[in-house]
């Protein structure tokens, strides 16, 4: 077909993606080929494509398309995460808008509504990934709540529990009072908030005196359990083991020695509230308090509640933390316990103003509370050992290697992993509870059951029934209740307390755990559960371990490390051979993108404006192994221009009879320019193969960019134009058309992983094809095709033309002026080259005749290239005196700029106080000024 004059990315993208997908091009049948597997970091089913997704998936698509072109069985596993909190919030908002709420429905009814939403609206991001050109295996798309994946989740949970690696425990968690669930660290957003620092004098219980403590949360003193001092702090050595009387409540709490107390901070004594502070929790454990004994003064909504008889005075019950804080401070001030803060002017205030790092829920927007509660935990410490070893011994290759240190630091200090969430949407934990037998195992008719609960963790109902019978005996029957509330409800007709009292000695009440699993738990199984584990061992054996995981460094702990832990535990093998961690996409000034700053970038908007190919190429060209990307729209525009350049080059080729190549091997070439371009093509393939193997995306993109734009378009096509003239040699023209068609084919194949749409379009436009480009064959880097003699000659020609052009431009030689060229000290080889290449020199360097005789007297432009000196007379063409003056002034101005920038960077105050991106910008300017001065100073030297 005739290539259109105008390059229209939108039309091309709309045409080719549906074709690839419907024709099964993303996963061609290659059962005997070498497998190559990537799993997509599953985006939230509620999500939409952001620029981070665009980067992450562009890099993956480059790798998978490259592997597919290499003939491998390339599998890019795709799917979405059920996103427990986010999805439940979306559906709850819909219900609220309709005048109802979640609790108006049963759990099953609500879950049905979530599934309905998922089917109708949950595919936004997968449609957007198609816009990006992601060539995933959509025919086998997975979802972390689909039936097969759910079986894998249940099996892992039950197996970990059976091994003692998963258990229920009472610990502090990040508690979101708005959502009323535990959340992960990733869902906590820390903000700087203006707050206060109060000092209180707790009275000693034995004798006179007080000990001063300081806190930013005075309300929690109602649940204080100790005061800690450093064991080496001589001021308090005699007080360790004694008690203080807690103001307001009068409870006695001990003074304990612990390294957590910093003698240099405040008074050196700190109040310890284990139920409401993570550091205090650890101090409390070291002091001998069991988790079940630790005091918790808040309910799930962060209101003050009575959790032990007489612990909290009645006037505080039901208050928010802010209300309780105000009341506590007022009471302590009235009782003379508050120590005022004296400011620099000598004035007294209740508290010292402080900026406090305060945790907020990223979705609820409320302050997160450390909250003591029963949750399910994974023994992450045990699972982390093999993951540490896998990276340390090189079994898992981490790129860039600098992230290894972070991997080790985090895993070596890992805490138990809380995997339960108080939601309705998600994998419901496969645990059931019933009354625990009395210690001596006596039957229900004798002394009854204990009031404690026994947990049963089971794969399914038959497994649960077997466990119940084994524990309670086969003469018992079981009543299954919906939740713990029914189990504890004394007035219910099926209340368990009736069974505890022996009223129904042959019936046992059992209820299901209502919590669901953290979504990070299920996504940790992604590398093998998506392959059909445990139901499809053949598929798993072929594609596990995966070849590479492409991930943002920000989820190194939450996802990457946990995949390593679970994969090594259940598969006995690393989940992937290579872990590639890319940086963040930032604003042009280097600042982090955020909606509040208004500097976010919509990738779909960029695709609409410049095309998916341009955006993909930009992200690849700027991805430099772990460094953050400062995304400037001008770069996207520049690579759109690159696509247009390639489009126009193909149009030129087509108009000159250059068509699709009929051979994979390079055609026979006799002309130096053709032997040169074949050699350059092979060298480019070699360089590209090495860069992709090393996961150097920026180097890969730059390699093909330079070859396609500079070598092929700017030089080769210009050098061969005379060969298509009417009076040109037919044999030379035929050879050149054959070579040019072959080289253009190789460019399209090499560029395809980066720019799939335009390359596929041009592939078919240049001639009839037996197959689509997406499943073509990757070029072979055959060194036998390299001709050093031809390469040397054309390289020399390119350097000479480039030098002449640059010198003419620097000295303001009129573009249309043709200058004679005089050569001296040239070798026989150079003279022969000048003779053979006279025509392209004349046309491309604007040369009018070449002479080895002496140049005429007067001003001239002089160049030295290798052993020869080239002289181009300038008398009558350029005002040499004016040019010397202009160059001198420009050098002076640039030198002044260089000095000013140098002075600024030499100032320690500027470097320390300025934003990092500003400092970096000035360093770049310094390098630019120095290079410009060097170039300008060389120009006068060329004037003879």
N, C-alpha and C positions, 0 to 999 in steps of 0.2 A: 504494500500500500504506500501511497505517497505521504511522506511525513509532513504534517501541517506546519505552516509557517510559525504559528504561535504555540508555545508550550503551555498546556493547561493541566496542571497537576490534578485538580479535582476530578476532571473527566476520566483521567487515566486511573486514578485510585478507585473510582466507582466501578470501573469496568473490570479491573484485574482481580481485586480481592474476592468478589463472589465467584469468579471463575476458578481461582486456586482452590477455594474451600469446597465448592460443589464437585470439582473434579478429583478431589482427594490428593491434591499435590502436597499438602503439608505432611502427610505420612504415607509415602508410596510403599508398596509391598516390597520389602527387602529382607526376607527371612534369613538369608545366608550372609548378609552384610554385617560388618562390624557395628555393634550397637553404640550409639552416642545419646546420652540422656541428660536432659535438664528438667528440673521441676520449677515451675513458676512460684515465686513467693505469693501465696494466695491472697489476693486483695479482698477486703471486706465486701460481702455481698451488698452492703449498703453504699459502697463507695462510688466515687467518680474519678476519672483519670486526672491526676495532678502531675506536675512536672517531674516529681521524683519517680512516679510510676513510669513516665515516658523514658527517663534515663535507664532505669532498671530493665525495662522490657526491650528497649532498643538494643542494649548490650547483649541480652540473651538471644534476641532474634538474629543478631549478627553471627553469633556462634552457631546457632542451630542451622541457619541457612548455609553457612560455610561447610558444616559437617554434611549436610544434605548434598551439596554440590560435590563433596569429596566421595560420594557414593555410600555413605554410612547409613545405617538404619537409625535415622535421627528422630528421636522422640522428645517433643517438648510437652511435658505434662502440664495441663492447665486446669484451673478450678478456682473456686472462691471459698472463703472462710465464712462460717455462719455468723461470726461477730456477735457474740451473745448480748453484750450490753447495748451496742449500737443498734442492732436489729430490734431488740425488744423496745428500745426507746422510740424508734421510728413508728412501730405499730401502736404503741401506747399513745403517741401524739395523734395518730389518726383516730383512735378511739375517743380521745379527749375532744377532738374537733367535732366528733359526731355526738357528743354529749354523754359518753359512757367512759368507763375506766376498766382497767385490767381485772380488778377484783369483782367486777360484775359478772365475770365468766368463770367457769371451772378452768383448771389448768389445761386440760385437754382441749377445751373450746378455744382458749387463747392461742395455744400452739397451732391449732388448725388455721387460725387467722394469720399467724405469722407465715405459715407455709403458703397460704393464698397470696399474701403480699409478695413473697419470694418469687412465686411463679409469674406474677403480673409485673412487678417492678424491680426485681432483684438482678436484672441482667444489664443494667446500665453500663457498668465498667467493662463488661466483656464485649459489648458492642463498641465501646470506645477503643479498646485494645485492637479491634479489627481496623479501626481508622488509622491506627499507628502502623499497621502492616504486620502485626505479630502473627507469625505462622505457627500457631499452636495446634496441637492435635485436638481440635474441637469435637471431633466425633466421639472422643472418650473423656469429655469434660467431667471433672469430679467436684464434689461439694462435701465439706467436712461433716455434713449431717446426712449424707446419702446412706442407703442401707448397708452397703458393703463397708464403707469407711467407718460407720458406727460400730459394726462388729469388731473392727480392728481396735477401736477405742476401748470398748468394753473388755476385750481380751487383755489389752495392755494393763488396764486398771486392775483387773482381777489377778493377773499374774504377778504384778508388782506387789499387790497386797499379800499374796500367798508367799512371796519371798521375803516379806517383812520390810520391803522398800517403800511401802505406801501405808499410811496409818492416820488415825484421827488423833488430834492433839489440841490442847488449849494454848494458844499463843497470841501475841499481838499481830494484827494485820492492818493494812491501809483500809480504813472503813469509810465508805462514801455514805454519809447520812441522807443525802438526797435520793440516791438510788437504793439505799439500804442493802448494800452488798460489799463484800471485800473486793478490792481491785488490785491490779498489778502496779509495780513502780512505773511502768510505761504510761499508765493512765493517770499518773499524778503530774500535775503541772505546778512547778514552784514559782511563786511570785514574791516580789519584795513589797512588804506592807509596813506602813508606819505603825509601830506599836510601842509598848512600854516595858520597862524592866523594873520590877518592884523588889524591895528588900523588906524582909520580915525578921523579927527577933523571936524565935521559938524558945519558950522558957524551959530550962532544964528541970527534969522531974526530981532529981536528987540534989537538994541544996539550992542555993541561989545562983542567979546568972542566966544568961541566954546564949543561944548560938544563932548567928545571922545566916539566913539563906536568901537567895535571889531567884526570881523566876519571871518568865514572860507569861505564864499561865497560872495566876493565883487561884483560880477556881478549882484546879485539880488538887489543891492542898487538902480538900475534904477526903481524898483517897490516898494521902501520903502514907507510906509504910515504913520509911526510914529517912535518916539524914546521913549522907555519906561525906567522909573526909578522906584525904589521901593518907595512906599508912605511914608516910614519911613526914607528914606535917606535924612538927613538934607542938604547935599551938593547941592541937586537939588530942594529942596522944593519951592524955589522962581521961578523956571523955569517951573514947571508944568502948563500946559495951554498955554504956549508960543509956538513959532514955531522955527524950524531951516530951513535954505534954503538948499535944497538938492544939493550937488555938481553935476556938469555936466548938469543937467536938469533945475536947478533953482526953482523947485517946493517947495512950503512951506508945511511942514508936522508938526503936533503937537507933543509936548512932553507930554506924558501921564504917569500917575502913575499906576503901576501894580505890583502885588506880584511876577510875573514871573522874574522881574529884581532882580538879586542877588547883593547886595551892595559889597560883598566880592570878586566878580568875575570881574577881569579886572577893568574898570573904574566905574562899577556899572550901566552903561547905555548901552542899547542894541537897535540895529536897528530892526524895526518890518516890516516884509514883509509878510502880511497875505496870499498872493496868492502863496507863495512858501515855507512855513514852518508850520508844524502842531502846534507847540506851538504859533507861531506868529498869526496863524488863530484864536486861542482862545483869544489871547490878543486883536486882532482887533475887535472881536465880543464884548468883554467887553468894548472896547473904543467907541463902537457905530457904527462901520462900518458894513453895511449889506454885505452879501456875494456877491451880485450883483455889489457892489461898489468896491470890492477889486480888485487890479490890478494884472494882469497876463501877464507876459512879454515873455512867451514861447509858441510855438505851440506844436502840438502833437509829433513832432520829436525832441523836446527840442532845437529848434533854436529860437533865439530872433525874436519876431514878434511885430508889432504895434497893440496894443489892445485898444488904446484910442488916440484921435487926439493929435499929438505932444508929446506923452508920451516918446517915445524912439527916440533919434537922429538917423538920417538915416544911419550913418556909422556903427551902431551896428546891423542893421536889417539883418537877415539871418545868423548871426554868431552862432556857437555852444557855449555852456556854457563856455567851456575852452577858446575859442577865445575871447569871450566877457569879460571873467575874466582878461585876459592879457591886453586887451585894456583899461578896466576900471582902473586897477591898474596903468598903464602907465599914463593915463590922470590925475588921482588923485595925482600921484607923481609929475607930471609936474605942477599942480595947487597948490602944497604945502599943500595939504590936508592929504597926507599920513604921518603918524607918524612912523619913523623908529624904529625897534627893536634893542636894544643894548644887545649884547650877553655878556657872562661872561668874555670875554677878552676885552670888551669895544668897540668892532667893531659894526658898524651899518649895519643893513640889512633891506630890505623892509618888511620882515615878520618874525614872530617867527615860527620855525618848530614845527609841531604838528602831532601826530598820530590821525587820524580822523576815527571814525566809519562811514563807507560809505555804503549805501544800494545798492545792485545790484539785478537785476532780475535773479532768479535762472535758467531760461531757455534762456533768451536773452543775459545775461551777460553784459548788459549795466547798467549805473547808473540810479537808480530810482529817479524820480522827484516828490516831492509833487506838485500836479497840481490842480488848481481850475477849476472845470468843473461840468456840470449838470449830475447827476446820479440818479438812483433809490435807495431808502433806505428803510430799514425795521426799525420800531420803536423797536429796540432790548431792550430798557430799560423797556418798558411795558411788553414785552413777557418774560423778564428775571425774573420778580417777582415770578410767579408760580414755575419756575425751581429752584429758590433759596429756596422757601418754601418746595418743594418736597424732597430736600436733608436734609434741616434743621429738618423736622419732621420725617425723616426716611422712607418716602414713596419710595425714591430711596436709596438703600443701596450702598455705595461707598466703594470699597475694592481696596487698603488699605485706611483706614479712613483719613490718613494724607493728601489726596488730597482734602478733603472737604474744607479746608482752602483756597486752590487755587481756587476752584469752586466759593466760596463766593466772594473772592477778585475780580475775573474777572467779574462776573456777576453784582456785585454791582457797578462797575465802567464802565460798558459797554457803548460803543458809538454806534451811528446809524450804521447799517450794510449796506454797499454798496453792492448791489446785481446785478448791471449791468456790463456787459463786452462788449467791442467794438470788437466783433468777429462775424464770420459768422456761426460757428459750435456751436450749443447749442440750448436751448429753447428760441426761439425768444420771447421777451417780448410782451404780448398781449395788447399793447397800440397803439392807432391811434391818429393822431393829425389833427385838422382842425382849421380854423380861429375862434377866440373867438368873441362872440357877443359883441356889444357895451353895455356899462353899463346900458342904459335905455331900451335895448332890441329892438331898432328900426330895421326895416327891411333893407334888403340890398339896396333897391331902394331909401332909404332916406339918411342915412349918411354912409352906408357901414359897413364893419366889422372893428374891431380893428386889429392891426398888431400882436397882441399877439396870442398865440395858446391855444386851449382848448384840453385837453387830454381825450380820451375815453378808458376806460379799460374794455374789454369784454371777455366773455368765448369763443365766436365763432362768426361767421358772422351774424347769426340771431340776436344774442344779440347786436352786434355792430349796426346793422341796426335799431333796436328798439331805441337805444340810440341816434343815429344820427337824426332820425325822431323826437324824443322827444325834441331834442335841437334846430334843425334848422327848423322844420316844415315839414309836409308831402308833401308840394308842391315842395320841392326841390329834385334834383337828385344829385348823388354823383359820382365823378371820383376818382378812387383809384390810387395813384401814388406809385412807388416802394420805394422811399426814400425821405429824406429831401432835397437832392440836386435838384431833379426834382421839388419839391414843391417851392423852392426858385429861380429856374432858370428863369430869366426874359424873355429869348428868346424862351422858350419852348412853343409849341403850346397849351400845357395844363397847362401852368404855373398858379400858384394860384394867382399871383398878378393881373391877368386879372379878377379873381373873386372878389378880394379885390376892384378893381376899378369899379365893377358893370357891366362889359361887358357881363357877363353871369349870370344874376341875379338869375337864377333858378338852377344853377349848383354849387356844392361845391367840392373843391379839398381836398382830405384826403390822408394822407400818413402814412405808418406803421413805428413804432419804429424799428430801425435797430439793436439795442443792443440785446444781449442775456443775460440770467441769469447766474450768478456765479454758478459753479458746486456745491459749498457748499449749495446753496439754494435748489437744487433738492435732493442732498444726505441727507439733513436734514429731508426729508420725508420718508426715507428708511424704518423705522420700520413699517409703515402702508401702504405706497403706494405699496410696494412689495407684500403686502397681498391682493391687489385688490381694495383698497380704491380709490374712493368712490363707485365702481361698485359692489363689492362683500362683503356686510356687514356681511354675515355669516362667511366667512373666517376671516375677521378682528376680529369679536367677539370671535372667537375660539383662535386665536393666538396673539392677542394684549391685554395687553402689552406683549412684549417678556420677556423671563425669565432672560436672562443675555446678556450684551454686553461686549465683550472682545475687548479692544482697547489699543493702545499705548497712554501713557500720553501726547505725543506731539501733539495730535489732540483733546485734551480735550475741547478746546475752539472752534476750527474750525468745529468740527463735533458733538462731544458728547453733548455739551451744547445746540447747535442749534437744535439737535434732541429732546432734552428735551423741549425746548421752543415751537417748532412746534407741537410736540405730545400733549403737555398739552393744547395748543390753539385749535387744531382741533379735537382731540379725547377726550379731557377732562380727560385724564389719562396719567400717566407716560409712556414713551415708553418702558422701561424695569424695571424689579424689582431690578436688581443688575447691577452696573457698575463696571467692573473689569479693572483696569489700570495696565498694565505691564510695565516693564522698557525697556531700549534699549539693544540691543545686541552689545557688544563692543569687541574690540580686546583683546587678552590674557593679555596685560599689562594695560587694563582699558581705553585705549584711544578710542576716537570715530572713528568708521570705516569711511573711505572716499576713493574715487578713487584716489585723489591726493596723499594720504599717501601710497597707494598701499597695504592697510591692510584689504580690504573688503574680505568677504567670500562668495563663491558661493554655495548656498544650494544644487543646483543640482549636483555640483561636489562632495559634501560630500555624497549625496545619491548614486551617481555612485560608490564611493569608499567604503562606509560602509553600505549602505542600508538606506531606509527611516525610518525603525523602530529605528535604532540606533540614527539618527538625531533627530527624534521626542522625544525619551526618554531622550536624552541629554538636549534638550530645556526645557522639563517638569521638569527634575530633578534639573535644575539650576534656574528655575523661582521661586523666593522667594518674592512674593507679593510686587511688585513695585521696587525692587532692580535691577540695571542693571546687565546684564549677561556678564561675561568675558569668551567669548567662546574660548576654547582651543581644537584643533582638537584631542588631546589625550583623552579628555573626550568622544568624539564620538567613537573613536577607542575602548575605554573601554566598552562602552555599546554595541558595535558590539560583543565584547568578551562575554558579558552577553547573547546576543542572541545565540551565538554559544554554550555557556554553557547549555542553555535551550534546544537547538537542540540535543546536546549530551545526555542530561538527558532523553529526549524522546526516543532516540535511545536505550539507556540502558533499559528503561521501555519496549519498544517493544520487545527487544531481550530476556527479562525475562518474557514474557507472560502478561505484564501489558497493558491493552487496554482501550478503551473508556468506561466510566462509563455508567451503564444502569439505574442509579437512580440520581435524583436531591438531595434527602436526603442523608446524610452520611451513608455508610454501617455499619452494626453491627460490632463492634470491641471488642475483648477481650484482645489482647496483649497490654501491656502498651505503646509500641512504636507507635502502630496504634491509640490508644485512644489519645495519645499525639499529633500526627500530625493532627488529626481531630480537636482537641481543638485549636491548633495553626492556623489552617485554618480559623476557626470561628473568632478567635481574629483578624486575619489579615483583614477579611471582615469588621469587626466592625471598625477597625482603618482606613481602606480605605474609608469607607462610611463617617466617620466624616471628614476626610481630604478633600475629594471632596466637601462635603457640605460647608466647610469653604473656598473653592477655594485655598487650599494650595497644589499647584501642586508639589512642591518639596517634601513635606512630603508624598503625595500620591505615587509618583514614588519611593521614598526611602522605603516606607512600602512594596510595592509589590516586589521590588528589593531584600530587605533583606530576605523576606520570601522565594522567589523563589531560590535565590542563596545560602544563608547560611542555612536556616532552612530545605528546601526541598532537594536541591542538595548536599550540603556539609554534612548534618547530617542525615536526614531521609534515603536517598538512601544508605548511607554508613552503617547505623545501620541495615537496612533490608537485605543487601546483603547475610549474612549467611542463611537467611530464604529461599533462592532459591537454596541452595546446594542440591546435590543429596540425601544426607541423612537427609534432613530437614523434619520436620513434614508437611504432606500434607495439613492438615487443617489450620495450621498457614500460610503456603505459599499461600493458596487460599484466606484466609482473607486479607493477606497483598497485594496481587495483586488487590483485589477489592478496598481496601482503597487507595492504591497508584494511581490507575486509577482515582478514584474520586477526590483525591487531585490535581492531574495533570490537570484534567478538570477545577477545580476551579481556578487554577493558570492561565490557558489559558483564561478563561473568565475575570478574574480580570485584567490581563495584556493586554487584547485586546484593550481597548481604547488608550493605550500608544503605543503598538506594534501590529498593526492590521494584518500585513501580515504574520509574522512568526506564530502567534497564530492561524490564520485561517488555514494555511498549516498543522500544527501539529494536530489541531482539527480533520481534516479529515483523516490524516495519521494514527491516533491511532485507527480508527475503523469506521464502517458504522454509518452515522448520518442522522437523519430525517430532519435536518435543518442546515443552515450555522451558524457558530459561531457569525457572526455579528448580528444575530437576536435570539441568544440564551437567556437564562434567567440568570439574575444577581444572584449570590449566596445570600442565606438568612443567616443573622448573628444570628443563633439560639443558644442562650446561653445554652440551655439544652444539647448541644453536648460537652460542656466543662467538662472534668473530672479532678478535681483538684489533685487527688492522682496520676494519671498517668502523668499529666503535671509536678507535683513536682518531680517525680522520674526521668523522662527523662531530665528535666531541670538540675537536679543535675548531671546526667551522662554527659551531654554536658559540664557543667562547669568543672567537674573533668578532663575529657579528654582534654579540652582546656587548663586548667591550667598546666597539665603535659606536653603537647606539647610545650607550651610557655616556660616553665622552661627548658626543654631539649634543645630548640633552643637557649635560652640565654646563656646556659653553654656549648654550642658546643658538646652536646652528639651526637655521631654518629647516623644517622637516622636508621640504621639497628640494632642497639644494643637493645636487650630486657633486661629489668630490672625487678627484683622482687619488689613487692610492699608490704611494711609493714605498718600496720595501728594501731594507738593507739587512745584511748579515743573516739572510735566510739560508737554511740548509737545502740540500737537493730535494729532500722529502717535502719540505714546506713549499718549495717552488712548484713541485709536481701537484701538490694539493691545491695551490692557488690556481693552477691551470685548470684542474678538473672541476673546481668549485667556483669558477669565475662567475657563472650565471647566477647562482643563488646569492653570492656576495654582492653582485651588482644590484640585484633586486631588493634584498633584505637589508643591506647596509647602506644603500644609496651611493654605491661606488661607480665611478665613471672611468674605467680603465685602470689597469694595474701595471706598474713599471718598476724595474729594478735599478733604474738610473737615479742620479742625484735629484733630490727634490728642489724646487725653485726656492730662491731666497725669500725671506719674509716670515711672518708668523705662521705657525702651523700647529696642528694637533698631533701629538706623538704618543704612540702606544708601544709597550713592550709586551710581547706574548711569546712565551718560551724563549727561543734563542733569537728571534727576529724582532726588528723595530719597524713599526708602520707609521708613515707620515702622511697626513692629509692637510694640504695647504689651505689656509683660511683667509689669505689676503683678499679683500673685496667681498668677503662673505660675512665676516663677523668683525665688529668694532672691538679689537683686542683690548685696547686701553679701558674701554667702558666695562668689558667683561671682567678685567682684573680688578677694577674698582668695585663692581657689584659683588664679586666673590669675597673681597676683603671685608666689605661692610657686613655681609651675611655671616662670615666667620666671626666677626667681632660680636654681633648680636647673640649668636649661638653660644659663644664662649662666655658671655655675661650670664646667660641663662644657666649654663653648666656650673658656673661659680656659685650662683645663688642657690641652686639646688644642692650642691655639695655642702655649702655652709649650713643649710637647713638640716641635712641628714647628719652632719657632724655635731649637731646640737643634741645632747642627751635628753634634754627636757622635751624637745619635739618628738623624738623617737619613743619616749616613754608615755607621753600624754596623748599623742595623736592616735586616731583609730588605725588599726593594723592595715586596713585597706588603703588609707591615705599614705602611710609610710611606704607601702609597696608601690603605689602609683608613682611616688617621687623617685624611688629606686629605678623604676622602669624608665622614667624621663631622663634620669642621669645616664643610663646606658644609651638611650636614643640620641641625646645631645652629643655624647662622645663619638658615636658612630657617624653622626652628621658632620661633625668637625673634621674627622678623618677623611670623609669623602670630599668635602669642600676643599681641604688643603691639598688634596691630590690633583684637583682640577688645574690650578695654575701651573703645577709642575709639568702638565702635559703640553703646555703652550711652548713651542720652540722659539 
